[in-house]
Amino acid sequence: MKKPELLIPAGNFEKLKVAIHYGADAVYLAGPEYGLRKKAGNFPLQELEEAVKYAHEKETKVYVTVNIYPRNSDLNGITVYLKEIENLGADAVIISDPGVIHIAKKTVPQLPVHLSTQANTTNRESALFWKNQGVKRICLARELSLQEIKEITKKTDMEIELFIHGAMCISYSGRCLMSKYMAGRDANEGDCSQTCRWKYYLMEDKRKGEYFPVEQDERGTYFFSSKDLCLIKYIPELIQSGASSFKIEGRMKSIYYNSMVTKIYREAIDTYWKNRENYLYNSEWEKELSKTSNRDFTTAFFNGKADNDISTSSNAIQTYDFLGIVKEALSQSRALVDIRNKFVSGDDVEWVGKRGKPASLKIGSILDAEGVRKKEVVQPNEEVIIQFDAPVEKYDILRKKRNEGYPHKMPDS
Ligand code: SF4
């Protein structure tokens, strides 16, 4: 049994650095074209080259997505683009479309091909089919049970990648037409409008224009909107399944999300790997994951049949605000912090680092980047110096629990 890779999304260079700091073994990202997240902060080619170099210096692999379902007019561009990806040293290319695999095999035969979850591989014969086409790794459909996953890993002898955390589609990935139909934006060309997350009403045919609320709860109904997948409780089963790579969803999620989710899964995988016989699940892990933006959690299809309670009545739940990230540790306990949300001197906040539990911290005096004592309030996009009460490290995170009176309502807001 080989220790599986932890594969983290990197929506931009900063997220890539943070993911690596918090324990990613590999990152996946998109270059300027042909990925599936038009709105994610995709990498321009030159930056992609720098990102690959940076990741390799940290012994982290980089996989580049080329996973749209292209049209004829895209094919020449894709051929050129695949060569560029190979030249800049990417470790693999993530593809959904058989035509693009065909082009990759002709033009960049040395570049490993990973089959995207968009191709919906749901059984071992499909996996073997793709293996025969020269695919090195398959990211299986998210709709499989543990039993099905085990059978595929056992009978195919190839690298299998699994989504273990993050947003789910209500349809098979790559087969959803909702967004195109309702908003004219094609999810399969990287432009999903998240139509499944919208609020819906019921209208009886003869009473046009009368919208009857369907109430899952006081917010209305969101029956197409799935809860987020969370398999933190199943790390031993996942590792024993023989899968090679555990993937986190979310190239458009925040740095806070990336860092915390990476931290928790890193800890869980390492804990099991170090001492399998005496492994104990830590219930704090799920609690910590729930402090990042989520739509409530489900194990989806992992346990054999679909979770009956898979749809969520809410949009993303956010119980904590991301206040800032340490840009530079200036001394053992003083750091320059890049601010992302407003807070004030005297606030009780939480401080989380790469290892260990979150610590409480009362914000004392705040200095500006030149070291001059600052006003009491810090605003997003400022950089300020904050005193910590223990050694602080670059990329440590500050966050604050949402409660009555917080976020602060300032006189001018
Ligand atoms: S509309 Fe929803 S189900 Fe369809 S692709 Fe987008 S996120 Fe997935």
Boltz pocket constraint, residues with backbone or C-beta under 6 A from the ligand:
constraints:
  - pocket:
      binder: B
      contacts: [[A, 168], [A, 169], [A, 170], [A, 171], [A, 176], [A, 177], [A, 178], [A, 179], [A, 187], [A, 192], [A, 193], [A, 194], [A, 195], [A, 196], [A, 197], [A, 224]]
      max_distance: 6.0
